Amino acid sequence: MGMCLPCLGGAPEDVVQTPDPEMRRKQLAEAAEKRQKEVTNRGIKNPEAVERKKKKLEEMEKQALTSSKSGEGGGLKWQVG
């Protein structure tokens, strides 16, 4: 019978070395970031265009908010009397 387990006589080059903990953490973080990006962009053909539209909408909302604050006293005036 031949040997079927690498630990009982297999070549040492067949053994996979695990990276150090810091390198492993870095790899896991990169993989998680990649998965998150894929989930976020799922079904979107042009994610850059979507991001530009989102930023433009945020800017418009911000401008509307600042213009409404600066024009607080500019509405209808009531006269009591």
C-alpha positions in Angstrom: 0.0 0.0 0.0 1.1 3.5 -0.8 1.1 6.4 1.6 -2.0 8.5 1.2 -1.5 11.2 3.9 1.0 14.0 3.3 1.9 14.1 7.0 3.1 10.5 6.9 5.7 11.0 4.2 4.6 13.6 1.7 6.9 16.2 0.3 7.2 19.3 2.5 6.6 21.6 -0.6 3.0 20.3 -0.7 2.3 21.9 2.7 0.5 25.3 2.4 2.0 27.9 4.7 -0.4 30.3 6.4 0.5 34.0 6.3 1.3 35.8 9.5 -1.7 37.3 11.4 -1.1 40.9 10.2 -1.0 39.8 6.6 -4.1 37.6 7.1 -6.0 40.5 8.6 -5.1 42.7 5.7 -6.3 40.1 3.2 -9.5 39.6 5.1 -10.1 43.4 5.2 -9.5 43.7 1.4 -11.8 40.8 0.7 -14.6 42.3 2.9 -14.2 45.7 1.2 -14.4 44.0 -2.3 -17.5 42.1 -1.3 -19.1 45.3 0.1 -18.4 47.2 -3.1 -19.8 44.3 -5.2 -23.0 44.3 -3.1 -23.4 48.0 -3.3 -22.9 48.1 -7.1 -25.0 45.0 -7.9 -27.3 45.6 -10.8 -25.8 49.0 -11.6 -24.2 49.3 -15.1 -22.4 52.5 -14.4 -21.7 53.0 -10.7 -19.7 56.2 -11.3 -22.7 57.9 -12.9 -24.9 56.9 -10.0 -22.3 58.4 -7.5 -22.2 61.6 -9.5 -26.0 61.9 -9.5 -26.1 61.2 -5.7 -23.5 63.9 -5.0 -25.4 66.4 -7.3 -28.6 65.7 -5.4 -26.9 66.2 -2.1 -25.5 69.5 -3.2 -29.0 70.6 -4.4 -30.5 69.7 -1.1 -27.7 71.5 0.8 -28.3 74.6 -1.3 -32.0 74.5 -0.8 -31.5 74.2 2.9 -29.1 77.1 3.1 -31.4 79.3 0.9 -34.4 78.5 3.1 -32.5 79.5 6.2 -31.2 82.7 4.8 -34.7 83.7 3.6 -36.5 83.0 6.9 -37.9 86.5 7.2 -38.8 86.9 3.6 -42.2 85.2 3.6 -45.7 86.8 3.8 -46.0 89.6 6.3 -49.0 89.7 8.6 -50.5 92.9 9.8 -52.3 93.0 13.0 -54.9 95.4 13.1 
